[in-house]
Amino acid sequence: MVNLTYLDVIAGMKSIGIPCVYHQWEEPQPLPYAVIVHDDNEDFMADNHNYQDVGNYRLELYTAGKHPPTEKKVEQWLKDHRIPYGKSAVFLSSERMWLIAYEIQLIGG
């Protein structure tokens, strides 16, 4: 895994045509779009020192319908940057959209 920050992930999503922000959008966006959220840290520690920042993040992809090609674009970007992920999907009936969540760890923040 390479050192990346959530800002790198935001830029990466934009580079593949998926608008992305941290935490939430100020205004509603057209689908698809992404949001990245920091969950917690699992820093590597020894000798009373944090040697390496390891952040747990959730990259959330929102789509109007279940759309595997869009998911594949996100997954290929994650694979290209050697970012392992867990994936889950849920239909948000009140919003009439799909949420595809990727659980990722970023070394370096």
JOCORTA-V860424 format. One record per backbone hydrogen bond with DSSP energy under -0.5 kcal/mol. NH is the residue of the N-H (numbers start at 1). CO is the residue of the C=O. If there is no record, write none. Layout:
# JOCORTA-V860424
nh=NH co=CO
nh=NH co=CO
This chain:
# JOCORTA-V860424
nh=2 co=81
nh=4 co=2
nh=4 co=107
nh=6 co=109
nh=8 co=5
nh=9 co=5
nh=10 co=6
nh=11 co=7
nh=12 co=8
nh=13 co=9
nh=14 co=10
nh=15 co=11
nh=16 co=12
nh=16 co=13
nh=17 co=14
nh=18 co=13
nh=19 co=17
nh=21 co=34
nh=23 co=36
nh=24 co=22
nh=32 co=62
nh=33 co=62
nh=34 co=19
nh=35 co=60
nh=36 co=21
nh=37 co=58
nh=39 co=56
nh=40 co=56
nh=42 co=54
nh=44 co=52
nh=45 co=43
nh=46 co=49
nh=49 co=46
nh=51 co=44
nh=51 co=49
nh=52 co=44
nh=55 co=106
nh=56 co=40
nh=57 co=55
nh=57 co=104
nh=58 co=37
nh=59 co=102
nh=60 co=35
nh=60 co=58
nh=61 co=59
nh=61 co=100
nh=62 co=33
nh=62 co=60
nh=63 co=98
nh=67 co=65
nh=70 co=67
nh=71 co=67
nh=72 co=68
nh=73 co=69
nh=74 co=70
nh=75 co=71
nh=76 co=72
nh=77 co=73
nh=78 co=74
nh=79 co=75
nh=80 co=76
nh=81 co=77
nh=82 co=79
nh=83 co=78
nh=84 co=82
nh=86 co=103
nh=88 co=101
nh=90 co=99
nh=92 co=90
nh=92 co=97
nh=93 co=91
nh=95 co=92
nh=96 co=92
nh=97 co=92
nh=98 co=63
nh=99 co=90
nh=100 co=61
nh=100 co=98
nh=101 co=88
nh=101 co=99
nh=102 co=59
nh=103 co=86
nh=103 co=101
nh=104 co=57
nh=104 co=102
nh=105 co=84
nh=106 co=55
nh=107 co=2
nh=107 co=105
nh=108 co=53
nh=108 co=106
nh=109 co=106
